Amino acid sequence: MSYYSRNYHNKQQDTTLVGFLLGCLTGLVLGTILGVLVAPHRGDITRRKIAHKAETTKDNMVEAMEGQLEILRDKGDRNGDTE
């Protein structure tokens, strides 16, 4: 009885592993196909858009930080003048 249950258990684990790997492979293939079919632009255009958006965001962040530093400097100058 022990031999039977041990072999049956291993077969069930193998089936589960094969099913899981098959599901992962199916998801990968379907995701790739859908990604290619639904993509609004070619890859090079998308990369350029992402790079442009990243550059714009970086510029906006630098401007915002410079503005905040300027405000802090002004507050520091005012506090230094009153003492």
N, CA, C and O atoms as a Maestro MAE file, in Angstrom:
{
 s_m_m2io_version
 :::
 2.0.0
}

f_m_ct {
 s_m_title
 :::
 protein
 m_atom[332] {
  # First column is atom index #
  i_m_mmod_type
  r_m_x_coord
  r_m_y_coord
  r_m_z_coord
  i_m_residue_number
  s_m_chain_name
  s_m_pdb_residue_name
  s_m_pdb_atom_name
  i_m_atomic_number
  :::
  1 25 0.818 -1.179 0.000 1 A "MET " " N  " 7
  2 3 0.000 0.000 0.000 1 A "MET " " CA " 6
  3 2 0.863 1.244 0.000 1 A "MET " " C  " 6
  4 15 0.540 2.209 -0.693 1 A "MET " " O  " 8
  5 25 1.930 1.254 0.740 2 A "SER " " N  " 7
  6 3 2.806 2.411 0.830 2 A "SER " " CA " 6
  7 2 3.451 2.706 -0.525 2 A "SER " " C  " 6
  8 15 3.589 3.869 -0.904 2 A "SER " " O  " 8
  9 25 3.846 1.664 -1.253 3 A "TYR " " N  " 7
  10 3 4.451 1.834 -2.570 3 A "TYR " " CA " 6
  11 2 3.464 2.475 -3.531 3 A "TYR " " C  " 6
  12 15 3.836 3.369 -4.291 3 A "TYR " " O  " 8
  13 25 2.237 2.043 -3.511 4 A "TYR " " N  " 7
  14 3 1.208 2.583 -4.405 4 A "TYR " " CA " 6
  15 2 0.958 4.064 -4.116 4 A "TYR " " C  " 6
  16 15 0.921 4.874 -5.042 4 A "TYR " " O  " 8
  17 25 0.791 4.419 -2.868 5 A "SER " " N  " 7
  18 3 0.490 5.808 -2.537 5 A "SER " " CA " 6
  19 2 1.685 6.710 -2.838 5 A "SER " " C  " 6
  20 15 1.504 7.861 -3.233 5 A "SER " " O  " 8
  21 25 2.882 6.209 -2.660 6 A "ARG " " N  " 7
  22 3 4.077 7.004 -2.947 6 A "ARG " " CA " 6
  23 2 4.183 7.265 -4.450 6 A "ARG " " C  " 6
  24 15 4.474 8.392 -4.852 6 A "ARG " " O  " 8
  25 25 3.958 6.265 -5.279 7 A "ASN " " N  " 7
  26 3 4.022 6.449 -6.731 7 A "ASN " " CA " 6
  27 2 2.862 7.299 -7.235 7 A "ASN " " C  " 6
  28 15 3.049 8.113 -8.139 7 A "ASN " " O  " 8
  29 25 1.696 7.133 -6.682 8 A "TYR " " N  " 7
  30 3 0.534 7.930 -7.101 8 A "TYR " " CA " 6
  31 2 0.753 9.397 -6.760 8 A "TYR " " C  " 6
  32 15 0.410 10.275 -7.552 8 A "TYR " " O  " 8
  33 25 1.319 9.669 -5.597 9 A "HIS " " N  " 7
  34 3 1.569 11.038 -5.159 9 A "HIS " " CA " 6
  35 2 2.575 11.722 -6.094 9 A "HIS " " C  " 6
  36 15 2.360 12.877 -6.464 9 A "HIS " " O  " 8
  37 25 3.652 11.059 -6.485 10 A "ASN " " N  " 7
  38 3 4.646 11.635 -7.389 10 A "ASN " " CA " 6
  39 2 4.040 11.925 -8.755 10 A "ASN " " C  " 6
  40 15 4.346 12.948 -9.366 10 A "ASN " " O  " 8
  41 25 3.184 11.031 -9.234 11 A "LYS " " N  " 7
  42 3 2.552 11.246 -10.532 11 A "LYS " " CA " 6
  43 2 1.644 12.475 -10.475 11 A "LYS " " C  " 6
  44 15 1.581 13.237 -11.439 11 A "LYS " " O  " 8
  45 25 0.947 12.674 -9.366 12 A "GLN " " N  " 7
  46 3 0.065 13.828 -9.217 12 A "GLN " " CA " 6
  47 2 0.896 15.118 -9.184 12 A "GLN " " C  " 6
  48 15 0.483 16.119 -9.769 12 A "GLN " " O  " 8
  49 25 2.035 15.119 -8.526 13 A "GLN " " N  " 7
  50 3 2.896 16.299 -8.480 13 A "GLN " " CA " 6
  51 2 3.446 16.623 -9.862 13 A "GLN " " C  " 6
  52 15 3.516 17.790 -10.247 13 A "GLN " " O  " 8
  53 25 3.837 15.587 -10.612 14 A "ASP " " N  " 7
  54 3 4.352 15.806 -11.963 14 A "ASP " " CA " 6
  55 2 3.281 16.418 -12.855 14 A "ASP " " C  " 6
  56 15 3.570 17.324 -13.636 14 A "ASP " " O  " 8
  57 25 2.064 15.939 -12.747 15 A "THR " " N  " 7
  58 3 0.961 16.461 -13.541 15 A "THR " " CA " 6
  59 2 0.688 17.910 -13.187 15 A "THR " " C  " 6
  60 15 0.427 18.728 -14.069 15 A "THR " " O  " 8
  61 25 0.747 18.234 -11.907 16 A "THR " " N  " 7
  62 3 0.525 19.603 -11.462 16 A "THR " " CA " 6
  63 2 1.622 20.518 -11.991 16 A "THR " " C  " 6
  64 15 1.335 21.628 -12.440 16 A "THR " " O  " 8
  65 25 2.863 20.073 -11.945 17 A "LEU " " N  " 7
  66 3 3.978 20.876 -12.432 17 A "LEU " " CA " 6
  67 2 3.873 21.091 -13.936 17 A "LEU " " C  " 6
  68 15 4.093 22.202 -14.418 17 A "LEU " " O  " 8
  69 25 3.544 20.055 -14.672 18 A "VAL " " N  " 7
  70 3 3.393 20.176 -16.127 18 A "VAL " " CA " 6
  71 2 2.260 21.130 -16.456 18 A "VAL " " C  " 6
  72 15 2.394 21.959 -17.356 18 A "VAL " " O  " 8
  73 25 1.152 21.027 -15.747 19 A "GLY " " N  " 7
  74 3 0.032 21.933 -15.977 19 A "GLY " " CA " 6
  75 2 0.401 23.377 -15.695 19 A "GLY " " C  " 6
  76 15 0.018 24.279 -16.440 19 A "GLY " " O  " 8
  77 25 1.151 23.599 -14.613 20 A "PHE " " N  " 7
  78 3 1.577 24.949 -14.262 20 A "PHE " " CA " 6
  79 2 2.500 25.517 -15.343 20 A "PHE " " C  " 6
  80 15 2.310 26.646 -15.794 20 A "PHE " " O  " 8
  81 25 3.492 24.737 -15.752 21 A "LEU " " N  " 7
  82 3 4.424 25.208 -16.779 21 A "LEU " " CA " 6
  83 2 3.718 25.440 -18.112 21 A "LEU " " C  " 6
  84 15 4.033 26.395 -18.823 21 A "LEU " " O  " 8
  85 25 2.781 24.586 -18.449 22 A "LEU " " N  " 7
  86 3 2.010 24.770 -19.678 22 A "LEU " " CA " 6
  87 2 1.169 26.041 -19.599 22 A "LEU " " C  " 6
  88 15 1.047 26.762 -20.589 22 A "LEU " " O  " 8
  89 25 0.599 26.316 -18.453 23 A "GLY " " N  " 7
  90 3 -0.165 27.547 -18.266 23 A "GLY " " CA " 6
  91 2 0.717 28.785 -18.383 23 A "GLY " " C  " 6
  92 15 0.315 29.782 -18.983 23 A "GLY " " O  " 8
  93 25 1.912 28.723 -17.813 24 A "CYS " " N  " 7
  94 3 2.851 29.850 -17.928 24 A "CYS " " CA " 6
  95 2 3.244 30.087 -19.378 24 A "CYS " " C  " 6
  96 15 3.265 31.228 -19.838 24 A "CYS " " O  " 8
  97 25 3.550 29.030 -20.089 25 A "LEU " " N  " 7
  98 3 3.933 29.149 -21.499 25 A "LEU " " CA " 6
  99 2 2.783 29.704 -22.329 25 A "LEU " " C  " 6
  100 15 3.000 30.559 -23.187 25 A "LEU " " O  " 8
  101 25 1.578 29.237 -22.090 26 A "THR " " N  " 7
  102 3 0.403 29.730 -22.809 26 A "THR " " CA " 6
  103 2 0.188 31.215 -22.526 26 A "THR " " C  " 6
  104 15 -0.089 31.985 -23.445 26 A "THR " " O  " 8
  105 25 0.311 31.618 -21.281 27 A "GLY " " N  " 7
  106 3 0.165 33.024 -20.917 27 A "GLY " " CA " 6
  107 2 1.213 33.895 -21.580 27 A "GLY " " C  " 6
  108 15 0.911 35.001 -22.026 27 A "GLY " " O  " 8
  109 25 2.438 33.407 -21.648 28 A "LEU " " N  " 7
  110 3 3.519 34.150 -22.290 28 A "LEU " " CA " 6
  111 2 3.242 34.341 -23.776 28 A "LEU " " C  " 6
  112 15 3.398 35.443 -24.303 28 A "LEU " " O  " 8
  113 25 2.837 33.280 -24.444 29 A "VAL " " N  " 7
  114 3 2.562 33.358 -25.881 29 A "VAL " " CA " 6
  115 2 1.375 34.281 -26.153 29 A "VAL " " C  " 6
  116 15 1.451 35.147 -27.025 29 A "VAL " " O  " 8
  117 25 0.286 34.102 -25.414 30 A "LEU " " N  " 7
  118 3 -0.890 34.956 -25.632 30 A "LEU " " CA " 6
  119 2 -0.598 36.415 -25.295 30 A "LEU " " C  " 6
  120 15 -1.069 37.309 -25.998 30 A "LEU " " O  " 8
  121 25 0.164 36.676 -24.241 31 A "GLY " " N  " 7
  122 3 0.533 38.039 -23.885 31 A "GLY " " CA " 6
  123 2 1.367 38.699 -24.962 31 A "GLY " " C  " 6
  124 15 1.168 39.873 -25.275 31 A "GLY " " O  " 8
  125 25 2.297 37.954 -25.530 32 A "THR " " N  " 7
  126 3 3.130 38.494 -26.601 32 A "THR " " CA " 6
  127 2 2.292 38.812 -27.829 32 A "THR " " C  " 6
  128 15 2.433 39.884 -28.417 32 A "THR " " O  " 8
  129 25 1.425 37.896 -28.216 33 A "ILE " " N  " 7
  130 3 0.576 38.113 -29.396 33 A "ILE " " CA " 6
  131 2 -0.338 39.311 -29.180 33 A "ILE " " C  " 6
  132 15 -0.447 40.172 -30.053 33 A "ILE " " O  " 8
  133 25 -0.990 39.375 -28.037 34 A "LEU " " N  " 7
  134 3 -1.884 40.505 -27.760 34 A "LEU " " CA " 6
  135 2 -1.112 41.821 -27.680 34 A "LEU " " C  " 6
  136 15 -1.602 42.850 -28.145 34 A "LEU " " O  " 8
  137 25 0.070 41.803 -27.108 35 A "GLY " " N  " 7
  138 3 0.890 43.005 -27.031 35 A "GLY " " CA " 6
  139 2 1.253 43.533 -28.402 35 A "GLY " " C  " 6
  140 15 1.233 44.743 -28.628 35 A "GLY " " O  " 8
  141 25 1.583 42.644 -29.313 36 A "VAL " " N  " 7
  142 3 1.931 43.061 -30.673 36 A "VAL " " CA " 6
  143 2 0.697 43.563 -31.407 36 A "VAL " " C  " 6
  144 15 0.776 44.552 -32.135 36 A "VAL " " O  " 8
  145 25 -0.429 42.907 -31.231 37 A "LEU " " N  " 7
  146 3 -1.646 43.306 -31.944 37 A "LEU " " CA " 6
  147 2 -2.252 44.600 -31.417 37 A "LEU " " C  " 6
  148 15 -2.834 45.366 -32.185 37 A "LEU " " O  " 8
  149 25 -2.124 44.854 -30.110 38 A "VAL " " N  " 7
  150 3 -2.802 45.984 -29.500 38 A "VAL " " CA " 6
  151 2 -1.883 47.212 -29.383 38 A "VAL " " C  " 6
  152 15 -2.360 48.309 -29.096 38 A "VAL " " O  " 8
  153 25 -0.589 47.039 -29.599 39 A "ALA " " N  " 7
  154 3 0.350 48.155 -29.449 39 A "ALA " " CA " 6
  155 2 -0.035 49.295 -30.382 39 A "ALA " " C  " 6
  156 15 -0.243 49.077 -31.575 39 A "ALA " " O  " 8
  157 25 -0.132 50.526 -29.841 40 A "PRO " " N  " 7
  158 3 -0.568 51.646 -30.660 40 A "PRO " " CA " 6
  159 2 0.493 52.137 -31.651 40 A "PRO " " C  " 6
  160 15 0.146 52.724 -32.676 40 A "PRO " " O  " 8
  161 25 1.766 51.908 -31.365 41 A "HIS " " N  " 7
  162 3 2.835 52.397 -32.233 41 A "HIS " " CA " 6
  163 2 3.925 51.354 -32.357 41 A "HIS " " C  " 6
  164 15 3.965 50.370 -31.618 41 A "HIS " " O  " 8
  165 25 4.810 51.597 -33.314 42 A "ARG " " N  " 7
  166 3 5.973 50.722 -33.453 42 A "ARG " " CA " 6
  167 2 6.876 50.916 -32.250 42 A "ARG " " C  " 6
  168 15 6.751 51.899 -31.520 42 A "ARG " " O  " 8
  169 25 7.774 49.988 -32.050 43 A "GLY " " N  " 7
  170 3 8.664 50.025 -30.892 43 A "GLY " " CA " 6
  171 2 9.540 51.257 -30.843 43 A "GLY " " C  " 6
  172 15 9.709 51.849 -29.777 43 A "GLY " " O  " 8
  173 25 10.113 51.665 -31.991 44 A "ASP " " N  " 7
  174 3 11.007 52.820 -31.973 44 A "ASP " " CA " 6
  175 2 10.256 54.107 -31.636 44 A "ASP " " C  " 6
  176 15 10.797 54.978 -30.955 44 A "ASP " " O  " 8
  177 25 9.026 54.230 -32.102 45 A "ILE " " N  " 7
  178 3 8.217 55.415 -31.788 45 A "ILE " " CA " 6
  179 2 7.872 55.426 -30.306 45 A "ILE " " C  " 6
  180 15 7.942 56.470 -29.656 45 A "ILE " " O  " 8
  181 25 7.501 54.271 -29.774 46 A "THR " " N  " 7
  182 3 7.166 54.173 -28.359 46 A "THR " " CA " 6
  183 2 8.373 54.522 -27.496 46 A "THR " " C  " 6
  184 15 8.239 55.238 -26.503 46 A "THR " " O  " 8
  185 25 9.556 54.021 -27.868 47 A "ARG " " N  " 7
  186 3 10.767 54.332 -27.098 47 A "ARG " " CA " 6
  187 2 11.071 55.822 -27.125 47 A "ARG " " C  " 6
  188 15 11.468 56.394 -26.110 47 A "ARG " " O  " 8
  189 25 10.885 56.463 -28.300 48 A "ARG " " N  " 7
  190 3 11.104 57.909 -28.389 48 A "ARG " " CA " 6
  191 2 10.122 58.673 -27.513 48 A "ARG " " C  " 6
  192 15 10.499 59.635 -26.842 48 A "ARG " " O  " 8
  193 25 8.852 58.242 -27.519 49 A "LYS " " N  " 7
  194 3 7.850 58.899 -26.676 49 A "LYS " " CA " 6
  195 2 8.197 58.763 -25.198 49 A "LYS " " C  " 6
  196 15 8.073 59.722 -24.436 49 A "LYS " " O  " 8
  197 25 8.633 57.570 -24.794 50 A "ILE " " N  " 7
  198 3 9.002 57.342 -23.399 50 A "ILE " " CA " 6
  199 2 10.204 58.203 -23.029 50 A "ILE " " C  " 6
  200 15 10.228 58.808 -21.957 50 A "ILE " " O  " 8
  201 25 11.203 58.262 -23.910 51 A "ALA " " N  " 7
  202 3 12.389 59.077 -23.632 51 A "ALA " " CA " 6
  203 2 12.010 60.552 -23.535 51 A "ALA " " C  " 6
  204 15 12.507 61.260 -22.659 51 A "ALA " " O  " 8
  205 25 11.141 61.021 -24.421 52 A "HIS " " N  " 7
  206 3 10.715 62.420 -24.399 52 A "HIS " " CA " 6
  207 2 9.959 62.721 -23.108 52 A "HIS " " C  " 6
  208 15 10.191 63.751 -22.475 52 A "HIS " " O  " 8
  209 25 9.063 61.832 -22.722 53 A "LYS " " N  " 7
  210 3 8.286 62.022 -21.491 53 A "LYS " " CA " 6
  211 2 9.204 62.011 -20.272 53 A "LYS " " C  " 6
  212 15 9.005 62.797 -19.345 53 A "LYS " " O  " 8
  213 25 10.201 61.136 -20.259 54 A "ALA " " N  " 7
  214 3 11.146 61.076 -19.140 54 A "ALA " " CA " 6
  215 2 11.953 62.370 -19.066 54 A "ALA " " C  " 6
  216 15 12.175 62.899 -17.977 54 A "ALA " " O  " 8
  217 25 12.391 62.878 -20.207 55 A "GLU " " N  " 7
  218 3 13.153 64.131 -20.240 55 A "GLU " " CA " 6
  219 2 12.303 65.297 -19.752 55 A "GLU " " C  " 6
  220 15 12.777 66.124 -18.973 55 A "GLU " " O  " 8
  221 25 11.053 65.372 -20.201 56 A "THR " " N  " 7
  222 3 10.150 66.434 -19.765 56 A "THR " " CA " 6
  223 2 9.901 66.360 -18.263 56 A "THR " " C  " 6
  224 15 9.910 67.382 -17.578 56 A "THR " " O  " 8
  225 25 9.679 65.157 -17.756 57 A "THR " " N  " 7
  226 3 9.445 64.969 -16.330 57 A "THR " " CA " 6
  227 2 10.678 65.375 -15.529 57 A "THR " " C  " 6
  228 15 10.561 66.022 -14.489 57 A "THR " " O  " 8
  229 25 11.858 64.994 -16.014 58 A "LYS " " N  " 7
  230 3 13.097 65.377 -15.335 58 A "LYS " " CA " 6
  231 2 13.241 66.894 -15.297 58 A "LYS " " C  " 6
  232 15 13.575 67.458 -14.255 58 A "LYS " " O  " 8
  233 25 12.991 67.557 -16.421 59 A "ASP " " N  " 7
  234 3 13.082 69.019 -16.471 59 A "ASP " " CA " 6
  235 2 12.097 69.669 -15.504 59 A "ASP " " C  " 6
  236 15 12.441 70.626 -14.812 59 A "ASP " " O  " 8
  237 25 10.884 69.153 -15.458 60 A "ASN " " N  " 7
  238 3 9.880 69.694 -14.531 60 A "ASN " " CA " 6
  239 2 10.304 69.504 -13.080 60 A "ASN " " C  " 6
  240 15 10.106 70.395 -12.255 60 A "ASN " " O  " 8
  241 25 10.880 68.358 -12.767 61 A "MET " " N  " 7
  242 3 11.331 68.095 -11.398 61 A "MET " " CA " 6
  243 2 12.486 69.018 -11.022 61 A "MET " " C  " 6
  244 15 12.534 69.525 -9.901 61 A "MET " " O  " 8
  245 25 13.414 69.239 -11.950 62 A "VAL " " N  " 7
  246 3 14.542 70.133 -11.674 62 A "VAL " " CA " 6
  247 2 14.033 71.550 -11.432 62 A "VAL " " C  " 6
  248 15 14.475 72.217 -10.496 62 A "VAL " " O  " 8
  249 25 13.109 72.012 -12.268 63 A "GLU " " N  " 7
  250 3 12.538 73.349 -12.082 63 A "GLU " " CA " 6
  251 2 11.816 73.461 -10.740 63 A "GLU " " C  " 6
  252 15 11.945 74.473 -10.050 63 A "GLU " " O  " 8
  253 25 11.070 72.448 -10.372 64 A "ALA " " N  " 7
  254 3 10.348 72.472 -9.102 64 A "ALA " " CA " 6
  255 2 11.328 72.501 -7.922 64 A "ALA " " C  " 6
  256 15 11.118 73.238 -6.958 64 A "ALA " " O  " 8
  257 25 12.384 71.710 -7.999 65 A "MET " " N  " 7
  258 3 13.373 71.692 -6.916 65 A "MET " " CA " 6
  259 2 14.096 73.032 -6.832 65 A "MET " " C  " 6
  260 15 14.342 73.530 -5.733 65 A "MET " " O  " 8
  261 25 14.441 73.625 -7.981 66 A "GLU " " N  " 7
  262 3 15.087 74.933 -7.970 66 A "GLU " " CA " 6
  263 2 14.160 75.974 -7.342 66 A "GLU " " C  " 6
  264 15 14.610 76.827 -6.578 66 A "GLU " " O  " 8
  265 25 12.872 75.903 -7.662 67 A "GLY " " N  " 7
  266 3 11.906 76.820 -7.075 67 A "GLY " " CA " 6
  267 2 11.821 76.655 -5.564 67 A "GLY " " C  " 6
  268 15 11.767 77.642 -4.830 67 A "GLY " " O  " 8
  269 25 11.808 75.420 -5.104 68 A "GLN " " N  " 7
  270 3 11.749 75.166 -3.662 68 A "GLN " " CA " 6
  271 2 13.022 75.642 -2.965 68 A "GLN " " C  " 6
  272 15 12.957 76.200 -1.869 68 A "GLN " " O  " 8
  273 25 14.178 75.427 -3.593 69 A "LEU " " N  " 7
  274 3 15.434 75.897 -3.010 69 A "LEU " " CA " 6
  275 2 15.452 77.424 -2.925 69 A "LEU " " C  " 6
  276 15 15.932 77.993 -1.945 69 A "LEU " " O  " 8
  277 25 14.933 78.068 -3.943 70 A "GLU " " N  " 7
  278 3 14.867 79.524 -3.946 70 A "GLU " " CA " 6
  279 2 13.971 80.028 -2.810 70 A "GLU " " C  " 6
  280 15 14.315 80.994 -2.130 70 A "GLU " " O  " 8
  281 25 12.837 79.384 -2.609 71 A "ILE " " N  " 7
  282 3 11.930 79.758 -1.514 71 A "ILE " " CA " 6
  283 2 12.630 79.574 -0.170 71 A "ILE " " C  " 6
  284 15 12.531 80.434 0.705 71 A "ILE " " O  " 8
  285 25 13.334 78.457 -0.004 72 A "LEU " " N  " 7
  286 3 14.044 78.208 1.255 72 A "LEU " " CA " 6
  287 2 15.156 79.228 1.476 72 A "LEU " " C  " 6
  288 15 15.374 79.681 2.600 72 A "LEU " " O  " 8
  289 25 15.860 79.590 0.401 73 A "ARG " " N  " 7
  290 3 16.910 80.603 0.533 73 A "ARG " " CA " 6
  291 2 16.314 81.940 0.943 73 A "ARG " " C  " 6
  292 15 16.853 82.635 1.805 73 A "ARG " " O  " 8
  293 25 15.187 82.294 0.312 74 A "ASP " " N  " 7
  294 3 14.522 83.552 0.670 74 A "ASP " " CA " 6
  295 2 14.101 83.553 2.139 74 A "ASP " " C  " 6
  296 15 14.284 84.553 2.834 74 A "ASP " " O  " 8
  297 25 13.550 82.463 2.606 75 A "LYS " " N  " 7
  298 3 13.141 82.372 4.010 75 A "LYS " " CA " 6
  299 2 14.366 82.454 4.915 75 A "LYS " " C  " 6
  300 15 14.318 83.083 5.973 75 A "LYS " " O  " 8
  301 25 15.442 81.832 4.510 76 A "GLY " " N  " 7
  302 3 16.676 81.891 5.295 76 A "GLY " " CA " 6
  303 2 17.238 83.300 5.340 76 A "GLY " " C  " 6
  304 15 17.706 83.752 6.385 76 A "GLY " " O  " 8
  305 25 17.195 83.993 4.218 77 A "ASP " " N  " 7
  306 3 17.671 85.379 4.168 77 A "ASP " " CA " 6
  307 2 16.832 86.272 5.058 77 A "ASP " " C  " 6
  308 15 17.363 87.108 5.789 77 A "ASP " " O  " 8
  309 25 15.511 86.095 4.997 78 A "ARG " " N  " 7
  310 3 14.622 86.903 5.831 78 A "ARG " " CA " 6
  311 2 14.836 86.634 7.308 78 A "ARG " " C  " 6
  312 15 14.821 87.559 8.121 78 A "ARG " " O  " 8
  313 25 15.034 85.378 7.654 79 A "ASN " " N  " 7
  314 3 15.272 85.039 9.060 79 A "ASN " " CA " 6
  315 2 16.609 85.586 9.527 79 A "ASN " " C  " 6
  316 15 16.743 85.991 10.682 79 A "ASN " " O  " 8
  317 25 17.571 85.601 8.668 80 A "GLY " " N  " 7
  318 3 18.890 86.128 9.021 80 A "GLY " " CA " 6
  319 2 18.864 87.639 9.172 80 A "GLY " " C  " 6
  320 15 19.613 88.175 9.989 80 A "GLY " " O  " 8
  321 25 18.017 88.361 8.403 81 A "ASP " " N  " 7
  322 3 17.943 89.825 8.460 81 A "ASP " " CA " 6
  323 2 17.265 90.301 9.728 81 A "ASP " " C  " 6
  324 15 17.605 91.372 10.232 81 A "ASP " " O  " 8
  325 25 16.320 89.546 10.260 82 A "THR " " N  " 7
  326 3 15.553 90.002 11.412 82 A "THR " " CA " 6
  327 2 16.313 89.852 12.709 82 A "THR " " C  " 6
  328 15 15.947 90.494 13.693 82 A "THR " " O  " 8
  329 25 17.348 89.042 12.763 83 A "GLU " " N  " 7
  330 3 18.072 88.825 14.021 83 A "GLU " " CA " 6
  331 2 19.154 89.834 14.218 83 A "GLU " " C  " 6
  332 15 19.859 89.794 15.227 83 A "GLU " " O  " 8
  :::
 }
 m_bond[331] {
  # First column is bond index #
  i_m_from
  i_m_to
  i_m_order
  :::
  1 1 2 1
  2 2 3 1
  3 3 4 2
  4 3 5 1
  5 5 6 1
  6 6 7 1
  7 7 8 2
  8 7 9 1
  9 9 10 1
  10 10 11 1
  11 11 12 2
  12 11 13 1
  13 13 14 1
  14 14 15 1
  15 15 16 2
  16 15 17 1
  17 17 18 1
  18 18 19 1
  19 19 20 2
  20 19 21 1
  21 21 22 1
  22 22 23 1
  23 23 24 2
  24 23 25 1
  25 25 26 1
  26 26 27 1
  27 27 28 2
  28 27 29 1
  29 29 30 1
  30 30 31 1
  31 31 32 2
  32 31 33 1
  33 33 34 1
  34 34 35 1
  35 35 36 2
  36 35 37 1
  37 37 38 1
  38 38 39 1
  39 39 40 2
  40 39 41 1
  41 41 42 1
  42 42 43 1
  43 43 44 2
  44 43 45 1
  45 45 46 1
  46 46 47 1
  47 47 48 2
  48 47 49 1
  49 49 50 1
  50 50 51 1
  51 51 52 2
  52 51 53 1
  53 53 54 1
  54 54 55 1
  55 55 56 2
  56 55 57 1
  57 57 58 1
  58 58 59 1
  59 59 60 2
  60 59 61 1
  61 61 62 1
  62 62 63 1
  63 63 64 2
  64 63 65 1
  65 65 66 1
  66 66 67 1
  67 67 68 2
  68 67 69 1
  69 69 70 1
  70 70 71 1
  71 71 72 2
  72 71 73 1
  73 73 74 1
  74 74 75 1
  75 75 76 2
  76 75 77 1
  77 77 78 1
  78 78 79 1
  79 79 80 2
  80 79 81 1
  81 81 82 1
  82 82 83 1
  83 83 84 2
  84 83 85 1
  85 85 86 1
  86 86 87 1
  87 87 88 2
  88 87 89 1
  89 89 90 1
  90 90 91 1
  91 91 92 2
  92 91 93 1
  93 93 94 1
  94 94 95 1
  95 95 96 2
  96 95 97 1
  97 97 98 1
  98 98 99 1
  99 99 100 2
  100 99 101 1
  101 101 102 1
  102 102 103 1
  103 103 104 2
  104 103 105 1
  105 105 106 1
  106 106 107 1
  107 107 108 2
  108 107 109 1
  109 109 110 1
  110 110 111 1
  111 111 112 2
  112 111 113 1
  113 113 114 1
  114 114 115 1
  115 115 116 2
  116 115 117 1
  117 117 118 1
  118 118 119 1
  119 119 120 2
  120 119 121 1
  121 121 122 1
  122 122 123 1
  123 123 124 2
  124 123 125 1
  125 125 126 1
  126 126 127 1
  127 127 128 2
  128 127 129 1
  129 129 130 1
  130 130 131 1
  131 131 132 2
  132 131 133 1
  133 133 134 1
  134 134 135 1
  135 135 136 2
  136 135 137 1
  137 137 138 1
  138 138 139 1
  139 139 140 2
  140 139 141 1
  141 141 142 1
  142 142 143 1
  143 143 144 2
  144 143 145 1
  145 145 146 1
  146 146 147 1
  147 147 148 2
  148 147 149 1
  149 149 150 1
  150 150 151 1
  151 151 152 2
  152 151 153 1
  153 153 154 1
  154 154 155 1
  155 155 156 2
  156 155 157 1
  157 157 158 1
  158 158 159 1
  159 159 160 2
  160 159 161 1
  161 161 162 1
  162 162 163 1
  163 163 164 2
  164 163 165 1
  165 165 166 1
  166 166 167 1
  167 167 168 2
  168 167 169 1
  169 169 170 1
  170 170 171 1
  171 171 172 2
  172 171 173 1
  173 173 174 1
  174 174 175 1
  175 175 176 2
  176 175 177 1
  177 177 178 1
  178 178 179 1
  179 179 180 2
  180 179 181 1
  181 181 182 1
  182 182 183 1
  183 183 184 2
  184 183 185 1
  185 185 186 1
  186 186 187 1
  187 187 188 2
  188 187 189 1
  189 189 190 1
  190 190 191 1
  191 191 192 2
  192 191 193 1
  193 193 194 1
  194 194 195 1
  195 195 196 2
  196 195 197 1
  197 197 198 1
  198 198 199 1
  199 199 200 2
  200 199 201 1
  201 201 202 1
  202 202 203 1
  203 203 204 2
  204 203 205 1
  205 205 206 1
  206 206 207 1
  207 207 208 2
  208 207 209 1
  209 209 210 1
  210 210 211 1
  211 211 212 2
  212 211 213 1
  213 213 214 1
  214 214 215 1
  215 215 216 2
  216 215 217 1
  217 217 218 1
  218 218 219 1
  219 219 220 2
  220 219 221 1
  221 221 222 1
  222 222 223 1
  223 223 224 2
  224 223 225 1
  225 225 226 1
  226 226 227 1
  227 227 228 2
  228 227 229 1
  229 229 230 1
  230 230 231 1
  231 231 232 2
  232 231 233 1
  233 233 234 1
  234 234 235 1
  235 235 236 2
  236 235 237 1
  237 237 238 1
  238 238 239 1
  239 239 240 2
  240 239 241 1
  241 241 242 1
  242 242 243 1
  243 243 244 2
  244 243 245 1
  245 245 246 1
  246 246 247 1
  247 247 248 2
  248 247 249 1
  249 249 250 1
  250 250 251 1
  251 251 252 2
  252 251 253 1
  253 253 254 1
  254 254 255 1
  255 255 256 2
  256 255 257 1
  257 257 258 1
  258 258 259 1
  259 259 260 2
  260 259 261 1
  261 261 262 1
  262 262 263 1
  263 263 264 2
  264 263 265 1
  265 265 266 1
  266 266 267 1
  267 267 268 2
  268 267 269 1
  269 269 270 1
  270 270 271 1
  271 271 272 2
  272 271 273 1
  273 273 274 1
  274 274 275 1
  275 275 276 2
  276 275 277 1
  277 277 278 1
  278 278 279 1
  279 279 280 2
  280 279 281 1
  281 281 282 1
  282 282 283 1
  283 283 284 2
  284 283 285 1
  285 285 286 1
  286 286 287 1
  287 287 288 2
  288 287 289 1
  289 289 290 1
  290 290 291 1
  291 291 292 2
  292 291 293 1
  293 293 294 1
  294 294 295 1
  295 295 296 2
  296 295 297 1
  297 297 298 1
  298 298 299 1
  299 299 300 2
  300 299 301 1
  301 301 302 1
  302 302 303 1
  303 303 304 2
  304 303 305 1
  305 305 306 1
  306 306 307 1
  307 307 308 2
  308 307 309 1
  309 309 310 1
  310 310 311 1
  311 311 312 2
  312 311 313 1
  313 313 314 1
  314 314 315 1
  315 315 316 2
  316 315 317 1
  317 317 318 1
  318 318 319 1
  319 319 320 2
  320 319 321 1
  321 321 322 1
  322 322 323 1
  323 323 324 2
  324 323 325 1
  325 325 326 1
  326 326 327 1
  327 327 328 2
  328 327 329 1
  329 329 330 1
  330 330 331 1
  331 331 332 2
  :::
 }
}
